[in-house]
Amino acid sequence: MGTQQFSVPGLALPNELTEHIFLHCLPHGRVRPNPKTGPLLVTQICRHWRAVALLFPALWASIVLDFDEWTAETVISQQIALARLWLSRASRSPLSITINGPMHGRRLPAGLIDLIKSSSAQWGRLELSISAPDVLELCEVAGPFPHLQVVAIQIPNHFDEKYAEFRAPFLDAPKLQVLRLSGAFVGCFECEPGRERSQSILAVEFPIHQSTTEIFQMFKKFPNLRHLIITSEYPIYHLPLEPSVPCPPLRSLVLGTYYDVTPLKHLTLPTLEDLKIVFAWEGYGQLIVDFVARSSCTLTVLGLECLKDNPLELEGALRAAPSVVSLFLGFESFSKSVCLMLHRLEVLPYLTNKHIETWVDGVDKWDIFLGLVQARPTLLVADFVGWGDKNPPPTAQQISGFEAAAERGMRITLKTEDAYDKPWQWSNGPQDSDLDENFEFQAPVINNCLPHLWNRYPPTG
């Protein structure tokens, strides 16, 4: 029997209460249209709920659409029709739009860009992994963008130099707080002339191409910056800096400059609390020691993606930041010597959260992690992610050890590519269509520990 044919009196609550319930039925984060989840699910319960849901714009304010080169034409037509209906139900609510387009430079289906452009006055969060021509077409929208707070754009294919000069007017939206740009093109993105300082921007992900001067130019443009991700695939040079450029009150920094940690040598950030380094190369330990001493900052979160297993260098870095409570480590190979160093409570005495990712090549890796859990009984959270083609599951004795720690209140996560799972293990919960699920901005260990602001909408600072 369809929802149009019957109604359930017990479900006929006041509309305001029903709407509040509906919001809690939505997937956490972004919403992919799915008849098994909200908001489509609540339209199938009864006639009254359907009527309330269809007239509640906030319920339809988020949509995620995925397209690839294998999507059938009939499916594409259905998706576009659904998106048009979805956005019409959102009425004038600020919109969260996430589009994952085809790879290899293929254009989005005809009509989709026009649909997105037609709702530009309602953009609240705009996340796009699309081709360069599609981005250029979006840049034709003149605005205004009164609700836009989050922009994340990635061009997954090579950017043709013929598109080298263009303007992106929505990057100057007055309420824009989070700006994430990735891909070969982003050095070409420029904001409108005459707006040299953006007071609203709180978080930026941006690649640098040549020198540390680009970082300080960013500081000058975004004086209230709180969170920064710097990426680069090229060597970075240090040039003399203008002494008049003050550092913004940064709270978190992710240094994704592959094989080059030069920027850390020349930054002084006294307000920094959260530091993460992707692909830490030899010498990173002393760099962190010098940086913390120079900045006089109090780090509470430290993340290191280490290319080599060097316990002495790692220990030096950790001892430089004794205030750290959350530690995120990534290794190509996690040795017993590093484990034994982390056993010592005088190294990071306040540690309560630990996340380790490494390649697993034997049962002994579970022993190493179990040893860490047992040596640090004050841990509240312990995550271990093992990568590799063939990961043996923990033995019964190892599982007993993890269960004992979990019974004492420790939240433990064990993950491998084989998706090993046990009922007592904490899980990540339902899929929430988070940006990082589809946008490969950073290495895995860093993606797992980005500040909450990156994936929250609206941002909270």
N, C-alpha and C positions, 0 to 999 in steps of 0.2 A: 504494500500500500504506500503510495507516495506521500510526501510531506504536505502536499496541498489538500489531501483528503481528510486529515484528522488533526486534532489538537489535543494536548494533554493538559487538563486544568491545573494539575499540580506544578506544571512548569510555567504557568502564567504569572510570573513575578513582575514587580514594577520594572519598567523598561530600564531605569538607571541601574538597578541591581543586576538585571540580565546582561546589560552591556559590560558591566564590570566583570562578571563571570566569563563572558566571551573573550575579553582581553587576556584572561589567564589561560584560556584554551589555545592561544596562539603558540606556535613553536618559539622557543627561546631564540632571540636574534632575528634573522631575516626569514621571510616566509616564501617557500616554494609552493605554488598551487598544487594541492594534493587532497583528494576527496577523503583521505583517512586522517587528516589533521585540520585544525582551524585555519581559516574561517569556513572553508567549504563544509567541514564536518558538521558544524552547528546548524547549517542550513538544511540538514537532512533529518533532524530530530523530530520536529513537529512544525505545524503551520505557523504557530505564534513565534517560535524561535527564528524561523526563516524570515518572517516579516521584520522582526527586530534587527536581525543581522544585516539584511539588505539595506536597511535605512541607517546603519551605524557606520559612518565614513571611516572612523579610525581603525576599524577592523580590516579595511582593505588598503591601508596606507603603505604596505610593504609588499614588494614582489621581487622574486628572483626568477630569471629566465635563462635557460641554457640552450645554446645552439652549437652544432658542430657540422662538419662537412658530410656526415652520414645521416643527418636528420632528414626524413622523408618530407616531400613537399606538402603532403596532406597534414602531417604533424605540425609543420611550420605554420601553415594557414590557421590551424586550430589554436596554436600558441599565441599568434598575433591577435586573433579574435578574442581569446581569453584575456590577454593583456589589456585590450581596449575596453572590454567589459569591466575588468578589475579596476582600472583607473577611473572609469566613470562612476563606479560605486564609491570610490574614495572621495568623490565630490571635490571640495576645496582643501582637504587635509594636506599638510606637508607630506611628501612622498619619499619613501626609501626605495630606490630602484637599483637593482644589481643585474647586470647583463654579462654573461660569459659567452663571448662570441666564438666563431670558428677560428681555428689556428691558421698559420701560413698565409696571413694577409687577406683571407676571404672576407667579403663584405657581409654585413648583417642582412637578413631577409628584407626584401623591399617593403617599405612602409613602416618598419619598426622605428627607424631613426625619426621619421616624421611624427610618429606617435609620442616618442620621448620628448621631442622638441615642443610639441603642443602642450606639454605639461610643465614647461620650464619654470613658470611662476610658482609652482608648488614643490619644486625640487627641495628636499631636505637633506637626503643622503644620496649621492650619485656614485656608483661603483661600476666601472666599465673595464672589461678586458676585450678590446675590440681593435679593428684594423685602423691604420692611420687615416685613410679616407673617411671612415665613419667618424673619427674624432674631429677631423676638420669640418665635417658637415655639422656636427654639434656646436662647433665654435662659431657658427653663423648666428646663433641665438644671441640677441643683443641684451637680453634681460628685461626688466630687473629680476634679481633672484633674492627676494626678501626672506625666504626661509632656509636657504642653502647653508648647511653647517659642516657637511662632510663631502669631500671629493677624493676619489681614488681612481686613478686611470692607469691602465697598463696596455701597451701595445706589444703583443707577444711575438710579433715578427719583426724583421729588420725594417727600420724606418728609412724611406727613400729621401735623399737629400733635396729632392725637388719640393718637399714639404717643409723646408728648413725655416721659413719665416711665416709665422701666423700668430694671431692673438687668441687668448682663451679668456674671454670677458668674465666667465663665471668664476675664475680664480680671484676676482676682486669682489666677490659677494660680501656685503657688509657684516654678515654674521658667520662667515666661514671660520671654523675652528680647527678642522683636521684636513690636511692636504697630503695625499700620498700619490707620488708619481713614480712610475717605473717603466723602463724600456729605453731603447736607444734614442728615442726622440726627445726626451724630456728636457734636455738642455735647451731646446728650441722654444719651450713654453715660456712666455713672458706675460706679465700682468700689464694692465693698461698703464700708459705713461701718466705721470703726475701723481701716482699713488706710491710713494717710496716706503711708507711704513704702514704695515697692517697690524692694528692693535688687537684684532680679534683672534688671530691665528695662535693656537696653543700647541699643535702637534704637526710635525712635518716629516715626511719621508722624501728624500731627494738625493739623486746621485751627483757626485762631483766628478769632474773630468780631468782636471789638471793640478790644481794647487789648493792649499789650505785657505787661500784668500777667498775662495768661493764660500767657505763655511762662515767666515766673518761677514761677508756680504749678506748672507742669510740672517745672521744675528742682527745686522743693521735693519733689514727689512721687517723682521718679526721680533720686535723688542720684548714681547710678552711670552715668548716661546717657552713651553714647559717640557715637551717631549720631542726628541729628534732622532731620526734614523738616517744615518749617512751611508750611502752605498757607492761603490766604485769597482770597476774591473781593471783599472789602469793604475800605474804608479802615481803617487801623489807627491808633489813638490811643495816645499815650504818657501813662501816668499815673504819679504818684510811686511809687517802688518801695520795698519793705521792704529796708533795708540788711542785714538778717540773712539774706537768702536767698543762699547761695553758689552759684556756677555749677558744674555738674557737669564732669567732665573730658572735655568734648566733643572728639572727633577730627574729625568731619565735620558740616557744616551745609548743608542745601539750603533756600534761601529761596524758596519758591514763592508769595510774596504778590504777586499780580498787580498791576502798576502802583504798588506801594507798597513801598519798601525801608526804611520807618521802623524796623523792629526792629534793623537793622544799626547805627543811630545810638546805640542804648542797650545794646548787648551788649559785654561784655569777656570774651574767651575765650582765655586764654593758651595752652591746650593744643591749639587748633584747627590741623589740618593740611590740611583739605579743605573748600573753600568753593565753593558753586555758587549762582548767582542766576538765577532764571527771570524773564524779561522785565525786564531791567535798564533803568530809565528814566533820563532825563537827570539828571546829577549823581551817577551811581553811582560814577564814577571817584574823586571826592574822598571819598565815603563809604568806599570800600575803603581809600584812603590813611589816613584817620582811624582806621578800625577796626583796621588792622594796627598802626599806631603805638600806639594805646591798649592793645591786647591784648598787644603784643610777642610775637605768635605767629609761627611759622615755617610758612608755607603751602608745601606741595609739590604740591597739586592745586588748580586754579582753573577754574571753569566759569561762563561768562557767556552768557546768551541775550539778545542786544542787539537792541532794537527799532529803533535808528538806528545808522547807520554813522558813528561819530565817532572817527577815529583818534587824536586828541589825548587824548580822555577814556580811550580804551582803553589808550593808552600809559601814562598816569598810573597807571591801575590795575595794569598789569603791572609797572611799575617799583617799585611799592610792595611787590611780592612777588617779589624776584629769585631766591628759592629754589625757585620752582615748576618741577617737572619734567614735569608733565602738564597740558596746556591743552585745554579744551573750549570751543569758541566756536560760537554760533548767530547767524546774521544773516538779516534779510529780504533784504538785498542786501550782498554782500561786494565791496568796492571795491578797486581797485589800490592806493590810498593806504594802506589798512590792510595789504595784502600787503607793501608796501615797508617799512612800519614793522616788521612781523614778520621781515623779512629781517635786520634789524640784530642781530648776535649779542650786543650789550651789553644788549638787551632780552631778559630771561629767558635768561641765559647757560648754564643747566644743563638747558634744555628737551630732553627725549628723546621725549615722546609728545604728539602733536597730533591733535585731532579737530575738524573744521570742518563745520558744516551751513549751507547757504544755498540760496536760490533760484537756479537756473541758467537764464539766458536767452540763452546763446550759447556758442560754442566757446571764447571768450576766458576763461571761467571755469576751464576746464581748464588754460589757460596760467598763470593766476594761481596755481593750486594747484601746478602743476609748478614754477613759480618758487620757491615756498616750499620744496618738497622739495629743490631744487638748492641753495638758499641755506643750508639747514640740513643738511649732510651727516652730522651727528652724531645726527640723529633715528633712533630705533629703530622707532617706529610712527608712521605718518601715515595718517589716515582722512579722507576727503572724501565728504560726502553731499550730493548736489544734488537739490533739489526743483523741480518744475515739470511742466507738462503735456507739453511737448515738449523733451526734453533731447537735443541732438546728442551722439553719442558722440565720444570723443577722436579726433583725427586720427592717422594712422600715425606722424607725427613726434612727437606728444605721447606716444603709446604707447611709442615707443622711449625717450623720456626717463624714463618711469616704470619701464620694464623695466631700464634701466641702474641706477637707484637700488635696485631690488629685488635686483639681482645683487650689490650691495655689502652686502646683508644687511638693508636696510630693509624692514619689513613694511608694505605699502601696501594700503589698501582704497579702492576707488572704487565708490560706489553711487549709483544714481538710481532714480526711480520706474519706469524701464524695465528695471531689474535688469541693467544692463550688467555683464558679467563677463568675465574673462580667466583662463586657467589659472595665470598667474604671480601672480594676486592672492590674498591671504589671504582666506579666507571665514570666516563665523561658525560653520561646522560645522552639524550636523544640528539640526533643531528640538528644543528641549528643554523645551517647555511652560512656559517661565519665566513668572512672575507678570506681568511687565510686558508680555508679549505680549497679555494680555487685560484687564489693569487699567490704565486710563489715568490713573494718578496724577499724572504729571508731563509736561512738554513733552518732545519727542523727544530733544533733545541731553542733557537731564539723565538721562533713562531709560538712556541708553547709558553713563553713567559713575557709577552709584550704587555705593556701597561694597559689597564682596562679601558682607557680612553680610546684606543685604536678601534675597538670593535663595538663601542657603545654608542647608541644613538637614541636621543640626542646626547652629545658629549657632556661630561660632568667636570672636566678640568683635571 
